[in-house]
Amino acid sequence: MKIVKFTWLKVILIVGMFLGSMLGASACSRKTATVMPKTSPKVLIPKTLGEKQANSANQQRLQKFIKQKLLTKNGLYTSTVNQGSQTSLASGHDMLSESVGMWLQYLNADKQPRKFRTLYSQAKKVFNQGPQFSYRYNPTTHKQYPVNATLDDLRIIKALVVYDAINHTNRYQKEAATRFTALTSHCIVGGQLVDYYDVNQDQAAKKGSLAYFDLQTLRYFEGATAQGRSHYQKQLRIVQNGYLGDVFPLYHASYNWQTKQYSADNLNTSEALEVLLHLAEVGKLKAASKNWLAFQVNKQALKNSYRITGEVANDGQSVANYALAAMIFATIGDRVHYQTAMQLVWKEQIRDKQSPIFGALSNQQAQIAYSFNNLTALNASYRK
């Protein structure tokens, strides 16, 4: 299996002086009062996340690798090899808010509240930029990029709520609600979720990647008011109406709020599976989608990219895609296919103790490992 690098922020290909051509209308600057959710935070705990159990040998190797080779006090490196910083894509020792959110998810799953508090406190110092978290930070230059990634913010906010639910506290609920409210003034104005907001130019993107619609988190926070519930129903419809059909039961990559059209771009499979996971978490996963995914996993044929017609656009495969598939199966209670997917994940673990990436999920020949692949696999392993 060919292991490829993937980060959610591939959708943000140009920053700084190039943002102008991609940005939409100026974000709303009106402050909105914070509304606390009325629903118990327990609803955000993954149903498959039970009491802490003994970690498997595979998990232990992966945890040790991440802690030794990717984790720092400020966040996690994007990859094990410092390739230098590019202008448009995070790489090497750049750090992403994406990885912070995923590591916080792991610390919740592994019942490590003290380390959760420490990392979150430090991450706020590094990534915080007022209403949102910067999606990317360069620890060498201390540069904080002026845009966020809405999914990453939602992931961190959700982790805060889950922390309280698991630990029976109310440490973060107010802060989580305040942060969500800030997003509604910039990235979810009037319920219209978009990919990012630029704090320097005070402008937001025009489109919303369907993978960014974390439906479970949106429903939790928006369910407290009639207007919020209306916004959630709008968001759910946007995702559901992006369905490509039963022959190829995935969803369009994104929706443009200005043109009111879905993208015809090829599907990045990790993003496509994130859409399915979000739908599964709110009980809206279609049987056709589940069956298609099970078929691809059973054949070990889950490719990296597809055209919207269903044809393969990139014949490579990624361990993260099988890990995402495992999460989907766990969410809907399909234990058989969960185990099948996780077997394919662990098959890619580096077992050579002489390797500099021992314990990682990667290609032995490449000698490089990426945070997204490894963090996705680690979190999937807790959904058993």
ChimeraX attribute file (.defattr): number of C-alpha atoms within 10 A of each C-alpha:
attribute: neighborCount
match mode: 1-to-1
recipient: residues
	/A:1	15
	/A:2	15
	/A:3	22
	/A:4	19
	/A:5	17
	/A:6	19
	/A:7	19
	/A:8	18
	/A:9	21
	/A:10	12
	/A:11	14
	/A:12	19
	/A:13	13
	/A:14	15
	/A:15	16
	/A:16	14
	/A:17	7
	/A:18	11
	/A:19	18
	/A:20	15
	/A:21	9
	/A:22	15
	/A:23	18
	/A:24	17
	/A:25	11
	/A:26	14
	/A:27	20
	/A:28	16
	/A:29	11
	/A:30	9
	/A:31	11
	/A:32	11
	/A:33	9
	/A:34	15
	/A:35	16
	/A:36	19
	/A:37	17
	/A:38	12
	/A:39	13
	/A:40	10
	/A:41	21
	/A:42	15
	/A:43	14
	/A:44	19
	/A:45	18
	/A:46	16
	/A:47	14
	/A:48	14
	/A:49	15
	/A:50	12
	/A:51	10
	/A:52	10
	/A:53	10
	/A:54	9
	/A:55	13
	/A:56	10
	/A:57	10
	/A:58	16
	/A:59	18
	/A:60	13
	/A:61	18
	/A:62	24
	/A:63	18
	/A:64	15
	/A:65	20
	/A:66	24
	/A:67	11
	/A:68	11
	/A:69	19
	/A:70	22
	/A:71	19
	/A:72	13
	/A:73	9
	/A:74	20
	/A:75	25
	/A:76	23
	/A:77	28
	/A:78	26
	/A:79	23
	/A:80	20
	/A:81	16
	/A:82	13
	/A:83	12
	/A:84	13
	/A:85	15
	/A:86	10
	/A:87	11
	/A:88	14
	/A:89	17
	/A:90	25
	/A:91	24
	/A:92	21
	/A:93	21
	/A:94	25
	/A:95	28
	/A:96	29
	/A:97	28
	/A:98	30
	/A:99	26
	/A:100	26
	/A:101	25
	/A:102	21
	/A:103	26
	/A:104	26
	/A:105	23
	/A:106	22
	/A:107	20
	/A:108	24
	/A:109	25
	/A:110	17
	/A:111	17
	/A:112	14
	/A:113	17
	/A:114	9
	/A:115	13
	/A:116	19
	/A:117	17
	/A:118	12
	/A:119	19
	/A:120	20
	/A:121	12
	/A:122	14
	/A:123	18
	/A:124	16
	/A:125	11
	/A:126	22
	/A:127	24
	/A:128	16
	/A:129	17
	/A:130	11
	/A:131	20
	/A:132	27
	/A:133	27
	/A:134	28
	/A:135	29
	/A:136	26
	/A:137	23
	/A:138	20
	/A:139	15
	/A:140	10
	/A:141	9
	/A:142	10
	/A:143	13
	/A:144	18
	/A:145	19
	/A:146	21
	/A:147	27
	/A:148	28
	/A:149	25
	/A:150	27
	/A:151	25
	/A:152	26
	/A:153	25
	/A:154	24
	/A:155	21
	/A:156	24
	/A:157	21
	/A:158	27
	/A:159	27
	/A:160	27
	/A:161	26
	/A:162	24
	/A:163	29
	/A:164	18
	/A:165	20
	/A:166	17
	/A:167	13
	/A:168	11
	/A:169	11
	/A:170	14
	/A:171	14
	/A:172	18
	/A:173	21
	/A:174	16
	/A:175	16
	/A:176	21
	/A:177	20
	/A:178	19
	/A:179	20
	/A:180	25
	/A:181	23
	/A:182	22
	/A:183	20
	/A:184	21
	/A:185	18
	/A:186	29
	/A:187	30
	/A:188	25
	/A:189	18
	/A:190	15
	/A:191	20
	/A:192	19
	/A:193	29
	/A:194	27
	/A:195	26
	/A:196	30
	/A:197	28
	/A:198	24
	/A:199	19
	/A:200	10
	/A:201	15
	/A:202	16
	/A:203	22
	/A:204	27
	/A:205	27
	/A:206	21
	/A:207	24
	/A:208	24
	/A:209	23
	/A:210	29
	/A:211	24
	/A:212	25
	/A:213	25
	/A:214	24
	/A:215	22
	/A:216	20
	/A:217	22
	/A:218	23
	/A:219	20
	/A:220	21
	/A:221	23
	/A:222	25
	/A:223	20
	/A:224	15
	/A:225	14
	/A:226	10
	/A:227	13
	/A:228	18
	/A:229	18
	/A:230	15
	/A:231	22
	/A:232	23
	/A:233	17
	/A:234	15
	/A:235	22
	/A:236	20
	/A:237	11
	/A:238	21
	/A:239	26
	/A:240	18
	/A:241	14
	/A:242	18
	/A:243	15
	/A:244	15
	/A:245	14
	/A:246	12
	/A:247	11
	/A:248	17
	/A:249	19
	/A:250	26
	/A:251	25
	/A:252	24
	/A:253	24
	/A:254	23
	/A:255	23
	/A:256	16
	/A:257	17
	/A:258	11
	/A:259	9
	/A:260	10
	/A:261	12
	/A:262	20
	/A:263	17
	/A:264	13
	/A:265	12
	/A:266	18
	/A:267	24
	/A:268	21
	/A:269	22
	/A:270	24
	/A:271	24
	/A:272	22
	/A:273	25
	/A:274	21
	/A:275	26
	/A:276	27
	/A:277	27
	/A:278	23
	/A:279	21
	/A:280	21
	/A:281	20
	/A:282	15
	/A:283	12
	/A:284	13
	/A:285	18
	/A:286	16
	/A:287	11
	/A:288	15
	/A:289	20
	/A:290	19
	/A:291	12
	/A:292	16
	/A:293	23
	/A:294	22
	/A:295	14
	/A:296	14
	/A:297	20
	/A:298	13
	/A:299	9
	/A:300	15
	/A:301	15
	/A:302	24
	/A:303	20
	/A:304	25
	/A:305	21
	/A:306	21
	/A:307	16
	/A:308	21
	/A:309	12
	/A:310	15
	/A:311	11
	/A:312	16
	/A:313	15
	/A:314	15
	/A:315	12
	/A:316	15
	/A:317	19
	/A:318	23
	/A:319	32
	/A:320	27
	/A:321	28
	/A:322	32
	/A:323	29
	/A:324	27
	/A:325	29
	/A:326	31
	/A:327	32
	/A:328	28
	/A:329	25
	/A:330	25
	/A:331	23
	/A:332	17
	/A:333	14
	/A:334	15
	/A:335	15
	/A:336	12
	/A:337	20
	/A:338	27
	/A:339	16
	/A:340	18
	/A:341	26
	/A:342	21
	/A:343	14
	/A:344	18
	/A:345	26
	/A:346	20
	/A:347	15
	/A:348	19
	/A:349	21
	/A:350	21
	/A:351	16
	/A:352	11
	/A:353	9
	/A:354	8
	/A:355	12
	/A:356	16
	/A:357	24
	/A:358	21
	/A:359	25
	/A:360	30
	/A:361	30
	/A:362	27
	/A:363	18
	/A:364	20
	/A:365	6
	/A:366	10
	/A:367	15
	/A:368	20
	/A:369	28
	/A:370	24
	/A:371	29
	/A:372	23
	/A:373	26
	/A:374	26
	/A:375	25
	/A:376	21
	/A:377	26
	/A:378	26
	/A:379	22
	/A:380	24
	/A:381	23
	/A:382	20
	/A:383	20
	/A:384	17
